[in-house]
Amino acid sequence: PAVTVVAMVLGWAAVLVLPVVLRLPYAAGLVAHAVVVAAALFFAAWSGLADKRLSPPSLTALLLALVTSVGLALVSLASEPATIAVLVTLTVLFAAAGLRPGPAPFTAPAALCHATALACAIGASAGRPPHHTALLVLAVPAVAALIASRTGGSRVTVPVEVAGAAAGLLALALAAPEPPMLALVLSLCGAVTAATALRPERRAAGWAAAALFLLATWVRL
């Protein structure tokens, strides 16, 4: 396994610098990085089909995919169409890898993070103000709550809930300058939290839902 891990890291580094060495166009470089992410995720998700735990090579591939995806997302910011295309691609790739039990605790929340960035990018591309973009971002906590309800008790649940909560906080921050929109976002967050509280192991979330509804009422005053 150690030799495999070293070979993977060296191969990953070589592929990443290849577009620069060959002076490939910007779009070709993005595609090359996306292929690296896809290949690493494929290896991490399907190299050990019978094992729910990641082997060292699979874990290495997963970490390389995560690191490459962050770099790819940052590089894509130079172009608006590229940003949206890259974030859509990354969301789909990580969501697909999240269907496998081994990498799911890492890939499922990563997909939600990329989806959050995608919602922000779409809002900015459409020329919408931040408090309108907050409504797009709220789709992520809703999806996270749905996923968590279907994976209750597994290793995926908590990471997904954390990613959804982070997206909810971002939505609140985006809506904060506009009190009417903030009240709406608080109410929607309360609805998502209340739905989460319907699960037996998350009854305590009902208190958070009540607090969110109370805050929404106070903001409206």
Secondary structure, DSSP 8 states (H G I E B T S, - for coil): -HHHHHHHHHHHHHHHHHHHHTT--HHHHHHHHHHHHHHHHHHHHHTTTT-SS--HHHHHHHHHHHHHHHHHHHHGGGSHHHHHHHHHHHHHHHHHHTTSTTTHHHHHHHHHHHHHHHHHHHHHHTT--HHHHHHHHTHHHHHHHHHHHHSTTSTTHHHHHHHHHHHHHHHHHHHTTSHHHHHHHHHHHHHHHHHHHTSGGGTTHHHHHHHHHHHHHHHH-
